[in-house]
């Protein structure tokens, strides 16, 4: 089975590599900037302050700088990470345009962008963006750990800007700067560093593919990189919303023998069964670690994924794994949130607790696209609803209430 997974990865890379090579045959006239043909303004959903709704505003057309690409946004996923900003759980400069998992069409390169980037993403290319947009040159990017990119966390998450310390978004009426959460995807156009993009295959739809840049991207980083999941292993996924559902599908694709879905919503658990869960546990009705051990010969699972960012489910994940098992924590909690663990068991029984924020855009995103193209997981089943830009407020409210079963998408 593991050999088969390896073949899938290699095939995915060859498919994407061939596609990138084929773009070089496009006429050079198709690769030049078309900035002159763009409108002067665009619509975007702007979040002003906690407790106030987002409003649709006219912004100046954003313009890319060297190493960046302007894309016409086709779809943007609705993620809990945005919700943390809306609820003021995570510090972030405001006002801002949220949204960080996008698909779109390349419409402009900056004048000083290198020829290799223009060749890779010619005008008209279909692309998907990763929410972790690596700079490519910091200590961690050079080491191949793009998910720890210092520049991304300093500027994108710390200052709400791109990597020259400036935003690309401004109100058209006053010129007031608007911050960017990653690329600021809840807008008709967005600027993305080229290192954070990959070519989207023609066989994959724009809308559903938006989740590949965060929900699936996060799941892949957790299972492949953090957990190093092997075929035949057992896994429990605690919280089966958008990211958890992606973890579930990837766990099956990676050869998971027993895949246990844990949630408190019966509708989400029913959907988890349809996506391949072998067992389900309702955390409101059953003791989660005990039930998981019941399914695994009283040992616990090899891997537990905590996808909620909650102290209670963190403890459940550490108690649900076998001796020597791995608890991978991917759920974002409010700043300063703490949880406990039994230190004696941690030491004596080789319990491993691993944090994972995402995957690596340049190495992993093309592989994820190849797996999606070959049907290793079903993105259409993960996306449960689609909305317009004007409906952004209502869908984030529904997400807060736990009423979104999978992943919601905003289509432009």
C-alpha positions as CSV (number, residue, x, y, z in Angstrom):
1,X,0.0,0.0,0.0
2,X,2.8,2.4,0.9
3,X,4.4,1.7,-2.5
4,X,1.1,2.6,-4.1
5,X,1.0,5.9,-2.2
6,X,4.5,6.6,-3.3
7,X,3.6,6.1,-6.9
8,X,0.6,8.4,-6.5
9,X,2.9,11.2,-5.2
10,X,5.4,10.7,-8.0
11,X,2.7,10.6,-10.6
12,X,1.2,13.8,-9.2
13,X,4.6,15.5,-9.4
14,X,5.1,14.3,-13.0
15,X,1.6,15.5,-14.0
16,X,2.1,19.0,-12.5
17,X,5.6,19.2,-13.8
18,X,4.5,18.4,-17.4
19,X,1.7,21.0,-17.1
20,X,4.2,23.7,-16.0
21,X,6.5,22.8,-18.8
22,X,3.7,23.1,-21.3
23,X,3.0,26.7,-20.3
24,X,6.4,27.6,-21.8
25,X,5.0,27.0,-25.3
26,X,2.6,29.9,-25.0
27,X,3.3,32.8,-27.2
28,X,5.4,35.5,-25.5
29,X,2.7,38.0,-26.1
30,X,0.5,36.2,-23.6
31,X,3.0,36.6,-20.8
32,X,3.2,40.4,-20.7
33,X,1.3,42.5,-18.2
34,X,-2.2,43.4,-19.1
35,X,-2.5,46.0,-16.3
36,X,-3.7,48.6,-18.8
37,X,-6.8,46.7,-19.4
38,X,-7.9,46.2,-15.8
39,X,-10.6,48.3,-14.1
40,X,-9.4,51.0,-11.7
41,X,-11.4,49.7,-8.7
42,X,-12.7,46.4,-7.3
43,X,-15.2,45.3,-4.7
44,X,-14.0,43.7,-1.4
45,X,-15.5,42.7,1.9
46,X,-13.8,44.8,4.6
47,X,-13.8,43.9,8.3
48,X,-13.6,47.1,10.3
49,X,-13.7,46.1,14.0
50,X,-14.9,43.3,16.3
51,X,-18.7,43.4,16.8
52,X,-19.3,45.2,13.5
53,X,-20.2,43.4,10.2
54,X,-18.1,43.4,7.2
55,X,-19.1,45.9,4.5
56,X,-18.7,45.8,0.7
57,X,-16.3,48.6,-0.3
58,X,-14.8,49.9,-3.5
59,X,-11.0,49.5,-3.3
60,X,-8.3,50.7,-5.7
61,X,-7.2,47.9,-8.1
62,X,-4.2,46.3,-6.2
63,X,-1.0,46.2,-8.1
64,X,1.7,43.5,-7.7
65,X,5.4,44.2,-7.1
66,X,8.4,42.1,-8.1
67,X,7.9,38.4,-7.4
68,X,4.1,38.9,-6.9
69,X,1.1,38.0,-9.1
70,X,-2.2,39.7,-9.5
71,X,-5.1,37.3,-9.9
72,X,-8.7,37.7,-10.6
73,X,-10.3,35.8,-7.7
74,X,-12.8,33.1,-8.7
75,X,-13.5,31.6,-5.2
76,X,-12.4,32.0,-1.6
77,X,-13.0,29.5,1.2
78,X,-14.6,30.4,4.5
79,X,-12.2,29.3,7.3
80,X,-12.3,29.3,11.2
81,X,-8.9,31.2,11.1
82,X,-10.8,34.2,9.7
83,X,-13.4,33.7,12.4
84,X,-10.7,34.1,15.1
85,X,-10.0,37.6,13.7
86,X,-13.7,38.4,13.6
87,X,-14.1,37.3,17.2
88,X,-10.9,39.1,18.3
89,X,-9.4,35.8,19.6
90,X,-6.2,36.5,17.6
91,X,-4.5,39.9,17.4
92,X,-4.5,41.3,13.8
93,X,-4.4,44.9,12.5
94,X,-7.7,46.3,11.3
95,X,-9.4,47.2,9.0
96,X,-8.6,44.2,6.9
97,X,-9.8,42.0,4.0
98,X,-10.0,38.4,5.3
99,X,-10.0,35.2,3.2
100,X,-6.9,33.1,2.6
101,X,-7.7,30.1,0.5
102,X,-8.3,31.2,-3.1
103,X,-8.4,30.2,-6.7
104,X,-8.2,32.6,-9.6
105,X,-6.8,33.6,-13.0
106,X,-3.5,35.4,-13.5
107,X,-4.0,38.8,-15.0
108,X,-0.8,40.8,-14.3
109,X,2.9,40.5,-13.3
110,X,4.9,43.3,-11.9
111,X,7.5,45.0,-14.3
112,X,10.5,43.6,-12.4
113,X,9.2,40.0,-12.0
114,X,11.7,37.4,-13.1
115,X,11.3,35.5,-16.3
116,X,11.0,32.2,-14.6
117,X,8.0,33.3,-12.6
118,X,6.3,34.7,-15.7
119,X,7.0,31.5,-17.6
120,X,5.6,29.4,-14.8
121,X,2.4,31.6,-14.4
122,X,1.7,33.1,-17.8
123,X,-1.2,35.5,-18.1
124,X,-4.5,33.5,-18.1
125,X,-3.1,30.7,-15.9
126,X,-5.5,29.0,-13.5
127,X,-4.0,29.1,-10.1
128,X,-4.6,28.1,-6.5
129,X,-3.0,30.0,-3.5
130,X,-1.6,28.6,-0.3
131,X,-2.5,30.5,2.8
132,X,1.2,30.2,4.0
133,X,2.9,32.3,1.4
134,X,6.6,31.6,1.8
135,X,9.2,34.3,1.1
136,X,11.7,31.8,-0.2
137,X,14.7,33.4,1.4
138,X,14.5,33.3,5.2
139,X,16.3,30.9,7.5
140,X,13.4,28.4,7.5
141,X,12.5,28.6,3.8
142,X,16.1,27.9,3.0
143,X,16.0,24.8,5.2
144,X,12.9,23.6,3.4
145,X,10.5,24.4,6.3
146,X,8.3,26.9,4.5
147,X,5.5,26.4,6.9
148,X,7.7,28.2,9.5
149,X,8.6,31.1,7.1
150,X,9.8,34.0,9.4
151,X,8.8,36.6,6.9
152,X,5.2,35.3,6.6
153,X,4.6,35.4,10.3
154,X,6.4,38.8,10.8
155,X,4.6,40.6,8.0
156,X,1.4,38.7,6.9
157,X,0.3,37.6,10.4
158,X,2.0,40.4,12.4
159,X,1.4,43.5,10.3
160,X,-1.2,42.6,7.7
161,X,1.1,43.4,4.8
162,X,3.1,41.8,2.1
163,X,6.8,41.4,2.5
164,X,8.0,45.0,1.8
165,X,5.9,46.0,4.9
166,X,3.2,47.6,2.8
167,X,-0.4,46.5,2.0
168,X,-1.7,46.4,-1.6
169,X,-5.2,47.4,-0.6
170,X,-6.6,51.0,-0.4
171,X,-10.1,52.5,-0.3
172,X,-10.8,54.1,-3.6
173,X,-12.6,57.1,-2.0
174,X,-10.0,58.2,0.6
175,X,-6.8,56.1,-0.1
176,X,-7.1,54.7,3.5
177,X,-4.9,51.5,3.7
178,X,-6.6,48.2,4.3
179,X,-4.7,45.3,5.8
180,X,-4.4,41.9,4.2
181,X,-4.9,38.5,5.9
182,X,-2.6,36.4,3.7
183,X,-3.7,37.6,0.2
184,X,-7.0,39.1,1.3
185,X,-9.1,36.7,-0.7
186,X,-12.6,38.2,-0.1
187,X,-12.1,40.5,-3.0
188,X,-12.5,40.5,-6.7
189,X,-8.7,40.7,-7.2
190,X,-5.8,39.9,-5.0
191,X,-2.0,40.0,-5.0
192,X,-0.2,36.8,-4.1
193,X,3.6,36.2,-3.8
194,X,4.5,33.8,-6.6
195,X,6.0,31.3,-4.1
196,X,2.5,30.8,-2.7
197,X,0.9,29.7,-5.9
198,X,0.6,26.5,-8.0
199,X,-1.0,25.9,-11.4
200,X,-4.6,24.5,-11.1
201,X,-5.3,21.7,-13.5
202,X,-8.0,22.2,-16.1
203,X,-9.8,19.1,-14.8
204,X,-10.4,20.7,-11.3
205,X,-13.1,23.3,-10.8
206,X,-12.3,26.8,-9.6
207,X,-14.8,26.9,-6.7
208,X,-14.2,23.6,-4.9
209,X,-10.5,23.8,-5.5
210,X,-10.2,26.9,-3.3
211,X,-10.1,24.6,-0.2
212,X,-6.9,23.0,-1.5
213,X,-5.0,26.1,-0.3
214,X,-5.9,25.9,3.4
215,X,-8.3,23.0,4.4
216,X,-6.5,20.3,2.4
217,X,-3.1,22.1,2.7
218,X,-3.4,22.1,6.5
219,X,-4.5,18.4,6.5
220,X,-1.7,17.4,4.3
221,X,0.9,19.1,6.5
222,X,-0.5,17.4,9.5
223,X,-0.7,13.9,8.1
224,X,2.3,13.7,5.8
225,X,4.8,16.0,7.4
226,X,4.0,16.2,11.1
227,X,2.5,12.7,11.7
228,X,4.4,11.0,8.9
229,X,1.4,8.7,8.5
230,X,2.1,5.2,7.2
231,X,-0.3,2.8,5.5
232,X,-2.0,0.5,7.9
233,X,-2.0,2.9,10.8
234,X,-5.0,3.9,12.9
235,X,-6.1,7.5,13.3
236,X,-8.7,9.6,15.2
237,X,-9.7,13.0,13.9
238,X,-11.3,15.2,16.6
239,X,-13.4,17.8,14.9
240,X,-14.7,17.0,11.4
241,X,-15.5,20.4,10.0
242,X,-13.7,21.7,6.9
243,X,-10.1,20.8,7.9
244,X,-11.1,17.7,9.8
245,X,-13.0,16.4,6.8
246,X,-9.9,16.9,4.7
247,X,-7.8,15.0,7.2
248,X,-10.3,12.2,7.1
249,X,-10.2,11.8,3.3
250,X,-6.4,12.0,3.2
251,X,-6.1,9.5,6.0
252,X,-8.1,7.0,3.8
253,X,-5.9,7.9,0.8
254,X,-2.8,7.3,2.8
255,X,-3.9,3.8,3.8
256,X,-5.5,4.4,7.2
257,X,-6.7,1.0,8.5
258,X,-9.1,2.4,11.2
259,X,-10.2,6.1,10.7
260,X,-12.3,7.4,13.6
261,X,-14.3,10.6,13.3
262,X,-15.1,12.5,16.6
263,X,-17.5,15.4,16.9
264,X,-20.5,16.6,18.8
265,X,-22.7,17.1,15.8
266,X,-24.5,14.0,14.5
267,X,-24.9,15.5,11.0
268,X,-21.1,16.0,10.7
269,X,-20.6,12.5,11.9
270,X,-23.0,11.1,9.3
271,X,-21.1,13.1,6.6
272,X,-17.8,11.7,8.0
273,X,-19.1,8.2,7.4
274,X,-19.9,9.1,3.8
275,X,-16.3,10.4,3.4
276,X,-14.8,7.1,4.6
277,X,-14.8,7.1,8.5
278,X,-14.8,3.5,9.7
279,X,-16.1,4.6,13.2
280,X,-17.6,7.7,14.7
281,X,-17.8,9.0,18.3
282,X,-20.1,11.6,19.6
283,X,-18.2,13.6,22.2
284,X,-21.4,14.7,24.0
285,X,-22.6,11.2,24.5
286,X,-19.5,9.1,25.0
287,X,-16.1,9.2,26.7
288,X,-13.9,9.9,23.7
289,X,-10.6,8.3,24.7
290,X,-12.3,5.2,26.1
291,X,-14.4,4.8,23.0
292,X,-11.4,5.1,20.7
293,X,-9.5,2.5,22.7
294,X,-12.6,0.2,22.4
295,X,-12.1,0.4,18.6
296,X,-8.3,-0.3,18.8
297,X,-7.9,-3.3,21.1
298,X,-7.7,-1.1,24.2
299,X,-4.4,0.5,23.0
300,X,-5.4,3.7,21.4
301,X,-4.7,5.0,17.9
302,X,-1.3,5.6,16.3
303,X,-2.3,9.2,15.4
304,X,-4.8,11.6,16.8
305,X,-5.5,14.9,15.0
306,X,-6.9,17.7,17.2
307,X,-8.7,20.1,14.7
308,X,-10.6,22.4,17.1
309,X,-8.1,24.3,19.2
310,X,-9.8,23.5,22.5
311,X,-8.1,22.5,25.8
312,X,-10.6,19.7,26.4
313,X,-10.1,18.1,22.9
314,X,-6.3,18.6,23.3
315,X,-6.4,16.4,26.4
316,X,-8.6,13.9,24.6
317,X,-6.1,13.7,21.8
318,X,-3.2,12.9,24.1
319,X,-5.3,10.3,26.0
320,X,-6.5,8.6,22.8
321,X,-3.1,7.7,21.3
322,X,-1.3,4.5,22.1
323,X,2.1,4.4,23.9
324,X,4.5,5.9,21.4
325,X,1.7,7.5,19.4
326,X,1.5,11.0,17.9
327,X,-1.0,13.7,18.9
328,X,-0.9,16.4,16.1
329,X,-2.5,19.7,17.1
330,X,-3.8,21.8,14.2
331,X,-6.7,23.7,15.7
332,X,-6.1,27.4,16.5
333,X,-7.0,28.5,20.0
334,X,-7.4,32.0,21.4
335,X,-4.1,33.6,22.3
336,X,-2.9,32.5,25.7
337,X,-5.0,29.3,25.8
338,X,-3.3,26.6,27.9
339,X,-3.9,22.9,28.3
340,X,-2.5,20.1,30.6
341,X,-0.8,16.8,30.1
342,X,0.3,14.0,32.3
343,X,4.1,14.4,32.3
344,X,4.8,10.9,33.7
345,X,3.0,9.2,30.8
346,X,4.6,11.7,28.4
347,X,8.1,10.6,29.5
348,X,7.6,6.9,30.3
349,X,5.4,6.0,27.3
350,X,7.1,8.1,24.6
351,X,4.0,10.2,23.9
352,X,4.6,12.6,21.1
353,X,2.8,16.0,20.8
354,X,3.4,17.9,17.6
355,X,2.1,21.2,16.5
356,X,1.3,21.7,12.8
357,X,0.1,24.9,11.1
358,X,0.1,24.0,7.5
359,X,2.1,22.5,4.6
360,X,4.9,23.8,2.3
361,X,3.6,25.7,-0.7
362,X,6.3,25.0,-3.2
363,X,6.9,21.4,-2.3
364,X,3.5,20.2,-1.2
365,X,0.9,22.2,-3.0
366,X,1.7,20.7,-6.4
367,X,1.5,17.2,-4.9
368,X,-1.9,18.0,-3.3
369,X,-3.2,19.2,-6.7
370,X,-1.9,16.0,-8.3
371,X,-3.7,13.8,-5.7
372,X,-6.9,15.8,-6.2
373,X,-6.7,15.4,-9.9
374,X,-6.3,11.7,-9.6
375,X,-9.2,11.3,-7.3
376,X,-7.3,10.5,-4.1
377,X,-9.9,12.6,-2.3
378,X,-13.2,14.3,-3.3
379,X,-13.1,18.1,-3.0
380,X,-16.7,18.4,-4.2
381,X,-18.0,16.3,-1.2
382,X,-16.1,18.5,1.2
383,X,-17.6,21.8,0.0
384,X,-21.1,21.9,1.5
385,X,-22.3,25.3,0.3
386,X,-21.6,28.3,-1.9
387,X,-22.3,32.0,-1.4
388,X,-21.8,35.4,-2.9
389,X,-19.5,38.1,-1.6
390,X,-22.6,40.0,-0.2
391,X,-23.4,36.9,2.0
392,X,-20.0,36.8,3.7
393,X,-21.3,38.0,7.0
394,X,-24.1,35.5,7.2
395,X,-21.9,32.5,6.4
396,X,-19.3,33.5,9.0
397,X,-22.1,33.8,11.6
398,X,-23.3,30.3,10.6
399,X,-19.7,29.0,10.9
400,X,-19.6,30.4,14.4
401,X,-22.8,28.6,15.3
402,X,-21.4,25.3,14.0
403,X,-24.0,25.2,11.2
404,X,-21.5,24.6,8.3
405,X,-21.2,20.9,7.9
406,X,-18.1,20.9,5.6
407,X,-16.5,23.9,3.9
408,X,-18.4,27.0,2.6
409,X,-17.1,28.8,-0.4
410,X,-17.6,32.5,-1.5
411,X,-17.7,32.7,-5.3
412,X,-16.8,36.0,-7.0
